Amino acid sequence: MNGTSSTGKGTSPAPGATHPVIVVGAGPTGLLLAGDLAEAGVAVTLLEKRPRQVSNLSRAFGVHARTLEQLDARGLADDLLATGSTITRLRLFRRLSLDLSTLPSRFPFLLITPQYEVERLLEQRARRLGVRFHHETELLALRQDADGVDLDVRAPDGTPATHRAAYVVGTDGHRSAVRQAVGQPFPGVSVITSLFLADVRLAEKPGSVLTVDGTGDVFAMIASFGDGWYRVMGWNRRNEVPDDHPLDLGEVKDVTRRALGTDYGMHDARWLSRFHSDERQAPQYRVGRVFLAGDAAHIHSPAGGQGMNTGLQDAANLGWKLAAVVKGQAPDSLLDTYQAERHPVGKAVLRSSGGLVRLARAHNPALRATVTALINTAAPARTRALAQITGIGYRYPAPRGAHPLTGTRVPDVTLAGDRRLYQALRGGRFVLITPPAVRLPHDAVPDGRHGTPPAVEHWAGDRRTAVLVRPDGYVAWAADDARTADLEAALAARFPTAG
């Protein structure tokens, strides 16, 4: 998977010129994907219909362990940690508690920080790497042929323009214009017809960073942003109204008191909003040269805080594959694995988040008590719940006969020289980890003349398994008691110009 390298920096092509990749939508998913493509040397343009600004009124507020690992592989995790607070125990109801400190990760916790902090860091990275931004640019129509995709847009001054790209990725949210343009349905249901969100100040500080509870009729959650502002989310079964129905602080306080026993002296709301929660998923994440990721591909209930995190994992999976194909380092068929790997994950998140919200809405308190007691006391059920909610438990399909590790997530293992794997992954590279005694000839490792070369590292201990780790942190190939010839063959198969 080698090829010539090009820079993502430069002036924007004029309308009508061919862009290697256009990403539509500058939310977290689009920003991470665009940054990954640019870092891999692919010129990428990002279209966004909103003005250039980072909203502080976004819904997401939790960053799970697997997402933090991906951000660590991009050198961003530590900066993001500085913006929020962490919790090691996730209390979903009074009786259901999940201990995050047991996670096999460098990040055994949930980070509570507003989505705009994630967007800020990802946008800074994307701009630094040369991503071309076109704000106030709305997609009107899309057509594709065997060689590329034409996008008709409305420019900031209101005039029409057409861009042509080799590939297009729609990361433009649940009302995705890209998804509609390629005729993809978005089947599903509304699981909660009326939720509210509010950002408020509190006179009394809650006992934890995240407070969640509910009865059969009401539910409320309060999360601390760490800067004096708190995010409140809630619903009232007996007052399910349209999204545009007026909302005031009095209603938020009333529901919170009924669900949590107190409203903590809520005051000074800077934002109040209603929304409804759907469970929907596009059947196909790829339609020819067009891809869907994040909320454009799937939306879930807010239970477990998995929506933004799942979208960022989509971007991490697609980015390195798309870069390899655009640069001629891999066949187009590699892009089909995006659907094969990420669609089942999106479906699983729909099930897990939907199960949590249905548990919260259960009329029968005894039923909720029984289910939560089962999860609390049964280790396998608790482990599965933790693995799904945090994202670290998913694995991708492996070819028949492949090593059992193939497709599994690799934790941030320590390498020889006191290095970490996720440091070695930076730059969007493959990492080959070998036993200390196995050494590769210099000419067996692809060099930088043909694109980003794989890094060759050694285990810190005496482990005898050799592992080739993909840029997104999953095992591409592994072998026990590997010899030098095995490693050379594995590299030659994935980097054809090596040697």
Disulfide bonds with the S-S distance in Angstrom:
none
